[in-house]
Amino acid sequence: MTHPADDAAQAFQVDLRGVVDLLARHLYSGPRVYVRELLQNAVDAVTARRALDPAAPGTVRLRAVEGGVLEVTDTGVGLTADEARELLATVGRSSKRDLELGVGRAEFLGQFGIGLLSAFMVSDRIELVSRSAADPDAPVVRWVGHSDGTYDLTTADRAAQDEPGSTVRLHPRRDLEHWLAPETVAALAAEFGSLLPLDVQVEVPLDGGGVAWRRVTEPDLPWRATYPDAAARDQALVAYCERALGFTPLACIDLDVPLTGLTGVAFVLPAAVPPGNGRHRVHLKRMLVGQRVDGLLPDWAFYVRCVVDADGLRPTASREALYDDEALLVTRDALAAQVRDWTVRTLRTPSRLSRDLVATHHLAVRSLALVDDEMLDLAAQVLPFETSDGTRTLAEVAAEGAVVHTTSLEEYRRVAPIARAQGLLVVNAGYVYDADLLARLTGRSGWDVRPLRARDVAQVLDELAPERELELLDAVTAASAAVRDLDAEVVVRRFAPQDLPAVLLDDRDDEHRRDVARAVDAADDLWGGVLAGFSTQPAPARRLVLNDANATVRRLLAGGPRPEVFAAGVRSLYVTAVLLAGEPLRTRDATTMTDAMTVLLDAGLRAGDDEEETR
């Protein structure tokens, strides 16, 4: 039976050290964010004070004092004793009743209680001295929090602090003193708060001795500031990109999404980068969220890096990434449209910039063309493609007839020497996105696009004279038998260049029948019989085309060697053709080459022994 006392609600006991460890290891990326949290508290306090007095000063000062203590002073609204008790006595709680503090309103950055708590990642003791601007008669508050979860709250005469505002002092934890060093604090304050609309300064030591105040904030957003003309603005944005992102951009794209209060710039990278989601520098209410934030643009826009500031996007709990909600989705679509429109306009206008964009970021343009019809048509006009007749655009290839393309780099390497020698125009679609891009063009009006077929190459190779065909009939039959287990058959043609002994052609004409044959083998008796009725015996997957103009091939086909030596010669030509195509050797191919070389070496050594005996 349950006793009445057992039904009484009990409060959780919170281990503050455990909570701080949880913050440091799992919520935040590391102790460095404590500076951001302190700056957020200061900015919110100033914002709240300016709601009462628009002319109130907006300054934040960070400096090291005796004992390695970091002191952060702001000219914000300050706290009364009751406010300090409400905000700081309960872990994770923020004021929900004080409109003067404004917690939960859009113009504020964070939550005061949880933000100050994060300072325990680097501090064993936190002191807060605060004078309220909202209550002129309130005494000065002194709150001291300890990492063991205890705190002291006392008051003092208003003379203890001349002006409204707050001063926070962090006493360093053992072995973490470096996080409170002046240069570290200055670097972190500049990283997180460079765009804050306040005068934030850090006291730093000078090389020759003494100290000086270093301002880490810019008065205006670089892309919203006033400049004498467009050229001066472009120059300033380039300089900002060099400072903030570390590169000189090809171009700057203005970004503006009024719905979520986002403004900023997309900087076009000066060098090609691999496909992938771009990492962007994102600020919320001018406080840095992160320097490598994902999800701001779609995957195809990996050729730009953005610096943006927004009011209407939500940060995650750690405030180091963006919450993936409807607001972010709308923003991503709007930014994608702006980057896409700039790209289309640039590529449609011949200029040095358009040429540089194509030369540097053609891969990104290809990626966009896969999802955008207008860009697909434009890409066909401007993008370079490797062909057997040099670098051409698809529009130039189409002007001469069908756009015939390979679907892999290996296939292109197999046929390129022959196609080049015979005047056959073949497009290499073996690189990233190219095959998919050409597949999209296949169904579009006015385009004749198709993959290369074995007979396309075969028909440009010179047929043998009838008497030569008859002469080689037995040799070709034996050669096909030698490579049948490699899923290949042998044909003989004459083609240039003469020093190319053989080439491999994938036979797509019989690909469907081979698929059916595999299905028949895998199906049960009933369905296997039904499928077999729709198929005929499939041809081998590849054709090994031997070059009758090559001296080595002619000697091999002339006969004379023992059957096993002949077969080894044919199989070695097969592996040679695989290597010439740039294909990696599979285990079967490597075994084939080893076995063939063993037979050929043995035959050569035996011939040498016979010659010695004859002598």
C-alpha positions, 0 to 999 in steps of 0.5 A, spaced: 500 500 500 502 506 498 503 511 503 500 518 502 507 521 503 510 517 497 505 521 493 508 528 494 512 531 488 519 531 489 524 535 485 530 533 481 537 534 484 541 537 479 549 535 479 551 542 476 558 539 474 555 533 470 550 539 467 557 543 465 560 536 462 554 535 458 554 542 455 561 541 453 561 534 451 554 534 447 551 540 446 556 545 444 562 543 440 567 545 445 569 551 451 570 556 446 563 558 445 563 561 452 565 567 449 559 567 444 554 566 450 557 572 454 557 576 448 549 574 447 548 576 454 551 583 453 547 584 446 541 582 449 542 586 455 543 593 451 537 591 447 533 591 453 536 597 455 535 601 449 527 599 449 527 603 455 532 609 452 534 609 445 540 613 446 543 608 451 550 607 450 552 600 447 559 598 449 562 591 451 569 591 454 573 584 455 579 584 459 584 580 463 585 582 470 589 580 476 589 572 477 588 570 470 580 573 471 576 575 465 572 581 466 566 582 461 562 589 462 556 591 458 552 597 458 546 593 458 539 594 462 542 590 468 538 586 474 535 587 480 536 582 486 529 578 484 531 578 477 538 575 478 534 570 483 529 568 477 534 568 472 540 565 475 538 560 481 535 555 476 539 551 471 536 552 464 531 557 466 530 564 463 525 569 465 518 569 462 515 575 465 520 580 464 518 584 458 524 589 460 528 583 459 525 581 453 526 573 453 523 570 448 522 576 443 525 576 436 530 581 437 534 577 443 539 572 441 539 567 447 537 565 454 541 569 459 541 563 464 543 558 460 548 562 457 551 564 463 551 557 465 556 555 459 561 559 462 562 554 467 566 550 462 572 554 463 571 557 470 570 555 477 567 561 480 563 566 476 561 573 479 556 578 476 555 585 479 549 588 476 546 595 476 539 596 474 537 601 469 529 599 469 529 600 477 532 606 479 531 605 486 534 598 486 540 596 489 547 593 486 546 586 485 552 581 487 551 574 485 557 569 485 556 562 482 560 556 484 561 550 480 559 545 485 552 548 484 551 553 490 551 561 489 551 567 494 546 573 492 547 579 496 546 587 494 550 593 495 549 601 495 548 603 488 555 607 489 558 600 488 557 601 481 556 608 477 552 606 471 547 601 469 549 595 466 553 588 468 560 586 469 561 578 469 568 576 472 570 568 470 575 565 475 579 560 470 578 552 472 585 549 473 588 547 466 583 551 462 587 558 464 589 559 456 581 560 454 581 566 458 588 569 455 587 576 452 589 574 445 585 567 445 579 572 448 580 577 442 580 572 437 574 568 439 570 575 440 572 577 433 570 570 430 563 570 434 562 578 434 565 581 428 558 583 425 555 585 432 552 592 432 555 594 438 562 597 440 565 591 442 573 591 445 578 587 448 584 589 452 590 586 449 598 586 451 602 590 446 609 587 444 613 593 447 609 592 453 603 595 456 596 594 453 591 597 448 584 596 447 582 593 440 575 593 437 573 587 434 566 589 431 564 593 424 559 598 425 555 596 419 554 589 415 559 590 409 554 589 404 549 594 407 554 599 408 554 606 404 560 606 399 561 612 394 560 607 388 559 600 385 566 599 384 568 601 391 563 597 394 565 591 390 572 592 392 570 592 400 566 586 399 572 582 396 576 585 402 571 582 407 571 576 403 579 575 404 578 577 411 572 572 413 573 567 408 580 567 406 580 567 399 579 572 393 572 571 390 571 571 382 564 575 383 560 577 389 552 575 389 547 579 393 542 575 397 536 578 400 530 574 403 525 579 406 521 573 409 526 571 414 530 577 414 536 575 411 541 579 407 548 577 405 553 575 399 555 569 396 562 569 394 564 565 388 570 561 389 576 562 385 578 555 384 574 548 383 572 544 389 569 537 389 561 536 389 558 537 396 554 541 400 557 548 401 559 550 408 557 557 409 558 563 415 551 564 418 549 570 423 543 570 427 541 577 429 549 579 427 551 573 432 555 568 428 552 561 429 557 558 425 563 558 420 561 552 416 553 551 416 550 546 412 543 546 409 543 554 406 543 552 399 542 546 395 547 541 393 549 544 386 551 550 389 557 548 392 561 553 388 559 559 392 560 560 400 555 565 403 556 570 409 549 571 411 545 575 417 538 573 418 533 574 423 527 569 422 531 563 422 532 558 428 538 556 431 539 549 434 539 548 441 547 549 441 546 555 437 551 552 432 547 550 426 540 552 423 534 548 425 531 545 419 524 547 419 519 551 414 523 557 414 530 554 412 526 551 407 523 557 404 530 561 405 534 555 401 529 556 395 530 563 395 537 563 395 538 558 390 533 562 385 538 568 386 544 564 385 541 560 379 539 567 376 546 570 377 549 564 374 544 564 368 545 571 367 553 571 367 553 565 362 548 568 357 553 574 357 560 573 353 565 576 358 571 574 362 567 572 368 563 568 364 569 564 361 572 564 368 566 561 371 566 555 365 573 554 366 573 553 374 566 551 375 563 547 369 562 541 374 557 545 378 554 548 372 553 541 370 550 539 376 545 545 376 543 543 369 541 536 371 535 539 375 534 546 371 531 545 364 534 552 362 540 551 365 541 544 361 540 548 354 545 553 356 550 548 358 549 545 351 551 551 349 557 553 353 560 547 357 566 544 354 566 536 353 572 532 351 571 529 344 575 525 339 575 531 335 578 535 341 574 539 346 567 541 343 560 544 346 554 539 345 551 544 340 557 544 336 557 536 336 550 537 334 551 541 328 555 536 325 549 530 326 548 525 332 551 526 339 554 519 340 557 518 346 560 513 351 558 512 358 564 511 361 571 513 361 574 506 360 569 505 354 572 512 351 579 510 352 578 504 348 575 507 342 578 514 342 584 512 338 580 509 332 575 514 332 580 519 332 583 516 326 577 514 322 574 521 323 568 518 328 566 524 332 565 521 339 563 525 346 566 522 352 561 522 357 565 518 363 566 524 367 561 526 373 554 528 371 556 528 364 552 521 362 546 523 366 546 530 363 546 527 356 541 522 358 536 529 360 538 531 353 536 525 349 528 526 350 528 534 348 526 536 342 531 538 336 536 533 339 539 526 337 543 523 342 545 516 343 550 512 347 555 509 342 554 502 340 559 497 337 556 497 330 558 505 330 565 503 331 565 497 327 562 500 321 568 505 320 573 499 321 575 497 314 572 490 312 577 485 310 577 482 303 573 476 302 579 472 300 583 474 307 576 473 311 576 466 308 584 465 310 582 467 317 576 463 318 579 458 322 584 462 326 578 467 328 574 461 330 579 458 334 581 465 337 573 466 339 574 460 343 580 462 346 576 468 350 569 465 350 570 464 358 571 472 358 565 473 355 568 476 349 568 474 341 574 476 336 573 479 329 578 482 325 578 488 321 584 493 319 584 500 322 589 506 324 593 507 328 597 500 326 601 500 332 594 499 336 594 491 336 587 490 339 581 494 341 575 492 346 568 494 344 562 493 349 556 490 345 550 494 347 546 491 341 545 484 345 545 487 352 537 486 353 538 479 351 544 478 356 539 481 361 534 476 359 539 470 359 541 472 366 534 472 369 532 465 366 538 463 370 535 466 376 528 464 375 524 458 377 522 452 372 516 456 370 518 463 369 524 461 366 521 457 361 516 463 360 522 468 359 526 463 355 520 464 350 522 471 349 529 471 348 535 468 343 542 466 345 545 472 347 552 475 344 558 475 348 558 482 352 565 484 348 568 484 342 575 483 341 577 487 335 584 485 332 588 489 327 590 486 321 594 492 320 598 490 326 605 486 324 604 482 331 597 480 330 598 478 323 604 473 325 599 470 330 593 469 325 598 466 320 598 460 324 604 455 326 604 456 334 601 450 338 594 451 340 595 453 347 600 458 345 596 461 340 590 461 345 595 464 350 597 470 345 589 471 344 588 472 351 594 476 352 591 481 347 585 481 350 588 483 357 592 488 353 586 491 350 583 492 357 589 495 360 590 500 354 582 502 356 585 504 363 580 499 366 583 496 373 585 489 372 579 484 375 582 478 379 580 474 373 583 478 368 590 478 372 589 471 372 588 470 365 594 475 364 599 470 368 597 464 365 598 467 358 605 469 360 606 463 363 605 459 356 608 464 352 614 464 356 615 457 356 614 456 349 619 461 348 624 458 352 622 451 349 624 454 342 631 457 345 632 450 348 630 446 341 635 451 337 641 450 342 640 442 341 640 443 333 646 447 334 
